[in-house]
Amino acid sequence: MKQKTNASPIGRSEMAQRLAAQGFLPLFNCDDAGRAVRAVEALHSGGVQIVEFTNRSACALAVFRELAADIGRRLPDVVLGVGSITDGVQAKAFHEAGAAFLVAPAVDADVGTFCLERDIFWCPGAATVTEILTAHRLGAEVIKLFPADLLGGPAFVKAVRGPCPWLKLMPSGGVTCEEVNLRAWFASGVHCVGLGSNLIDAATLSQEQFNDLTQRTRRIVSLMAAIPR
């Protein structure tokens, strides 16, 4: 039986707008569902509503299924999505498990078609202008630049958006929580940024440092309100 997502269905365009408003997308992976729930609760307490859980372990689907059900009961305003989706089979499985949106490390036409047919927000990763434009043509509202720091940082964003100013880009990989770094990215014209281990590292989860996570998240939320976008 298909499970309901943790929030009401949100179309591609609305999700893009919500991400722009939030400014950053926190992402993490955890093999323990209880800790994953506490991590999302900590992020929510810090002012976040949209969170990405990454598909980076053999038990990721089982953990996410439990996470989505629990968060759906506890925090119905939270929108949970899944990252590291590499094919259509994974897209279907995680969507049925409760993923409201999908993020990928690369452009896969099967995933794009699956999402486009269902008006599911899909954010594929790209590393070249050709890949970026292919993702856009496949219906991606926002395209992830990955790994962003190795692609040239904010200068790469400026170069790409010069001839293609309509593109909505989200750098991920190498984006830090420092104000100077975040200001540089947004000055280049990004739509939002992805924050992974620089916000939620392994120690935060293994040592259950969730109060610290809430404080870091609040700081980022405050920065987002202050940074011109």
Backbone torsions as a table, in degrees:
resi	resn	phi	psi	omega
1	MET	NA	134.3	179.4
2	LYS	-70.1	130.0	-179.9
3	GLN	-87.4	150.5	175.9
4	LYS	-74.1	150.0	174.9
5	THR	-72.3	166.1	-176.5
6	ASN	-72.7	-8.2	177.5
7	ALA	-143.3	167.2	177.0
8	SER	-59.1	148.4	-179.5
9	PRO	-55.4	133.1	-179.7
10	ILE	-121.2	124.0	-178.7
11	GLY	-70.6	171.1	-175.5
12	ARG	-60.9	-46.3	-176.6
13	SER	-66.9	-42.3	179.8
14	GLU	-65.6	-39.3	178.7
15	MET	-62.8	-40.2	177.4
16	ALA	-60.6	-40.1	178.8
17	GLN	-66.0	-40.9	179.9
18	ARG	-66.3	-38.4	177.6
19	LEU	-64.8	-40.3	177.6
20	ALA	-61.7	-40.7	-180.0
21	ALA	-66.8	-41.8	179.1
22	GLN	-71.4	-36.6	175.4
23	GLY	90.2	-28.5	179.9
24	PHE	-145.9	151.7	179.7
25	LEU	-116.0	107.3	176.9
26	PRO	-71.7	138.4	179.2
27	LEU	-139.0	142.4	-179.2
28	PHE	-159.3	164.4	172.9
29	ASN	-128.8	145.3	178.9
30	CYS	-152.9	135.1	-179.3
31	ASP	-84.9	-5.2	-178.9
32	ASP	-113.1	118.1	-175.6
33	ALA	-63.2	-37.6	179.8
34	GLY	-62.1	-44.3	178.1
35	ARG	-68.7	-35.6	177.6
36	ALA	-61.9	-42.5	177.9
37	VAL	-61.4	-44.6	-179.3
38	ARG	-65.8	-34.3	177.2
39	ALA	-64.2	-44.5	178.8
40	VAL	-65.3	-39.9	177.1
41	GLU	-61.2	-40.6	179.4
42	ALA	-65.3	-42.0	177.2
43	LEU	-62.3	-43.4	179.7
44	HIS	-63.2	-41.6	177.8
45	SER	-62.8	-27.3	178.3
46	GLY	-83.0	-6.0	176.3
47	GLY	112.6	14.4	-177.4
48	VAL	-102.7	142.4	176.0
49	GLN	-119.0	-21.1	-178.1
50	ILE	-113.1	124.9	-174.9
51	VAL	-136.3	140.9	176.0
52	GLU	-108.2	126.3	172.4
53	PHE	-102.4	127.9	-173.7
54	THR	-93.7	143.5	-179.9
55	ASN	-87.8	77.3	-173.5
56	ARG	-125.9	22.9	176.4
57	SER	-152.0	163.9	-178.3
58	ALA	-64.6	-25.6	-177.4
59	CYS	-100.9	10.3	-174.2
60	ALA	-57.9	-41.5	-178.0
61	LEU	-65.0	-44.4	179.9
62	ALA	-64.4	-42.8	179.5
63	VAL	-64.8	-44.0	-178.7
64	PHE	-65.1	-38.2	179.3
65	ARG	-57.3	-44.5	179.3
66	GLU	-70.1	-41.3	179.2
67	LEU	-60.6	-47.7	-178.0
68	ALA	-62.5	-40.9	179.9
69	ALA	-66.1	-43.6	-177.8
70	ASP	-68.2	-46.7	180.0
71	ILE	-66.3	-33.7	177.1
72	GLY	-59.5	-34.7	178.1
73	ARG	-80.0	-43.0	-173.6
74	ARG	-80.6	-43.0	-172.9
75	LEU	-133.9	75.2	-174.6
76	PRO	-64.2	-14.6	178.6
77	ASP	-85.6	-7.8	178.7
78	VAL	-79.4	137.0	177.5
79	VAL	-108.4	114.1	-178.7
80	LEU	-102.2	132.5	173.6
81	GLY	-126.4	177.1	-179.0
82	VAL	-128.2	136.0	177.8
83	GLY	-109.1	177.4	-178.0
84	SER	62.7	35.9	176.2
85	ILE	-88.5	122.2	-173.1
86	THR	-115.1	-7.8	178.5
87	ASP	-154.4	171.6	-176.9
88	GLY	-65.5	-32.1	178.9
89	VAL	-63.3	-46.2	177.7
90	GLN	-64.0	-41.0	179.9
91	ALA	-57.6	-47.1	-179.5
92	LYS	-64.3	-45.3	-176.6
93	ALA	-63.1	-46.0	-177.5
94	PHE	-74.9	-32.3	175.5
95	HIS	-63.9	-43.4	179.0
96	GLU	-67.7	-24.3	178.1
97	ALA	-81.3	-8.1	176.2
98	GLY	124.8	4.8	-179.4
99	ALA	-71.2	124.3	179.4
100	ALA	-84.1	-18.6	176.5
101	PHE	-153.5	164.6	-176.7
102	LEU	-130.8	140.6	177.5
103	VAL	-124.5	145.1	-175.6
104	ALA	-135.9	154.6	177.3
105	PRO	-80.4	-14.5	-176.8
106	ALA	-149.6	171.5	179.4
107	VAL	-87.3	119.5	176.9
108	ASP	-126.3	121.1	-175.2
109	ALA	-62.7	-35.3	-180.0
110	ASP	-64.4	-42.7	177.9
111	VAL	-65.4	-42.7	179.1
112	GLY	-60.1	-43.9	179.4
113	THR	-65.3	-43.8	178.6
114	PHE	-56.1	-46.2	-177.3
115	CYS	-72.7	-41.5	-178.6
116	LEU	-62.5	-41.3	-179.2
117	GLU	-65.4	-23.2	-176.9
118	ARG	-111.7	5.7	-177.2
119	ASP	55.4	42.1	176.9
120	ILE	-95.4	133.6	177.0
121	PHE	-65.4	129.6	-177.9
122	TRP	-131.9	127.0	-178.7
123	CYS	-122.4	90.5	-178.6
124	PRO	-82.4	152.5	177.6
125	GLY	-85.2	146.5	179.6
126	ALA	-147.3	151.8	-177.2
127	ALA	-127.9	-5.1	178.7
128	THR	-134.8	163.1	178.2
129	VAL	-62.0	-38.0	178.5
130	THR	-61.4	-45.8	178.8
131	GLU	-64.7	-40.1	179.8
132	ILE	-61.8	-46.8	-179.4
133	LEU	-69.5	-32.8	175.3
134	THR	-63.4	-44.8	178.1
135	ALA	-60.9	-41.8	179.1
136	HIS	-62.1	-42.7	-179.9
137	ARG	-68.1	-26.1	178.4
138	LEU	-82.8	1.3	174.2
139	GLY	104.0	7.6	179.4
140	ALA	-72.4	120.0	178.5
141	GLU	-71.9	-40.1	179.0
142	VAL	-127.7	137.9	-177.5
143	ILE	-116.5	131.8	-179.4
144	LYS	-84.5	128.9	172.8
145	LEU	-91.1	115.8	-173.2
146	PHE	-145.9	132.3	-9.0
147	PRO	-80.6	120.3	-167.3
148	ALA	-61.1	-40.8	-177.4
149	ASP	-67.1	-34.3	-179.5
150	LEU	-78.5	-15.1	179.9
151	LEU	-83.8	-10.9	-179.9
152	GLY	122.6	3.2	175.8
153	GLY	66.3	-154.1	-178.0
154	PRO	-56.0	-30.3	179.6
155	ALA	-62.6	-34.5	178.1
156	PHE	-66.1	-41.5	178.8
157	VAL	-60.3	-47.0	179.4
158	LYS	-59.8	-41.3	-178.7
159	ALA	-65.7	-40.6	-178.8
160	VAL	-70.7	-42.6	-176.3
161	ARG	-77.6	-9.8	175.3
162	GLY	-57.2	-59.5	178.1
163	PRO	-83.1	-13.0	-176.0
164	CYS	-131.2	65.4	-173.9
165	PRO	-68.1	-12.5	-179.0
166	TRP	-80.8	-12.0	-175.5
167	LEU	-69.7	138.0	175.2
168	LYS	-105.8	112.9	-172.2
169	LEU	-116.2	142.2	177.4
170	MET	-125.5	102.6	176.3
171	PRO	-69.7	140.4	177.8
172	SER	-146.0	136.7	-176.4
173	GLY	100.0	96.3	-178.6
174	GLY	98.7	-6.1	174.4
175	VAL	-75.0	130.7	-177.8
176	THR	-107.7	176.1	179.4
177	CYS	-91.1	2.8	-178.6
178	GLU	-77.3	140.5	-176.7
179	GLU	-58.4	-42.5	-177.4
180	VAL	-63.2	-37.3	179.2
181	ASN	-68.8	-45.5	-179.4
182	LEU	-64.6	-41.3	178.7
183	ARG	-62.1	-38.9	179.9
184	ALA	-64.0	-42.0	179.6
185	TRP	-63.8	-47.5	-177.1
186	PHE	-70.6	-29.8	175.7
187	ALA	-65.6	-25.2	179.5
188	SER	-79.0	-13.7	176.7
189	GLY	105.9	19.5	180.0
190	VAL	-70.1	156.2	178.6
191	HIS	-79.2	-40.9	178.4
192	CYS	-166.4	178.9	178.0
193	VAL	-130.5	153.7	174.4
194	GLY	-98.9	132.0	179.4
195	LEU	-121.2	113.2	-179.0
196	GLY	-106.6	-108.3	-173.3
197	SER	-66.0	-20.1	176.1
198	ASN	-71.4	-17.4	175.8
199	LEU	-107.8	-44.4	-177.1
200	ILE	-125.0	91.3	-179.6
201	ASP	-90.8	175.3	-176.4
202	ALA	-61.0	-37.2	-178.8
203	ALA	-65.3	-36.1	178.2
204	THR	-56.5	-42.0	-178.5
205	LEU	-79.3	-48.8	-175.3
206	SER	-67.4	-34.0	-179.8
207	GLN	-98.2	4.7	176.1
208	GLU	53.5	49.8	-179.7
209	GLN	-89.4	58.6	-171.3
210	PHE	-77.0	-28.8	174.8
211	ASN	-64.8	-40.4	177.1
212	ASP	-63.2	-39.1	178.9
213	LEU	-62.5	-41.6	177.8
214	THR	-61.2	-43.1	-179.9
215	GLN	-64.7	-43.0	178.1
216	ARG	-62.6	-40.3	-179.4
217	THR	-65.0	-42.7	178.0
218	ARG	-59.4	-38.9	179.2
219	ARG	-64.0	-42.9	179.5
220	ILE	-65.7	-41.8	178.6
221	VAL	-59.9	-42.0	177.8
222	SER	-64.2	-40.7	177.8
223	LEU	-62.4	-41.0	-179.7
224	MET	-61.5	-33.7	179.0
225	ALA	-71.6	-25.0	-176.1
226	ALA	-94.6	-25.0	-176.4
227	ILE	-81.0	127.7	177.1
228	PRO	-60.6	132.1	-179.2
229	ARG	-139.7	NA	NA
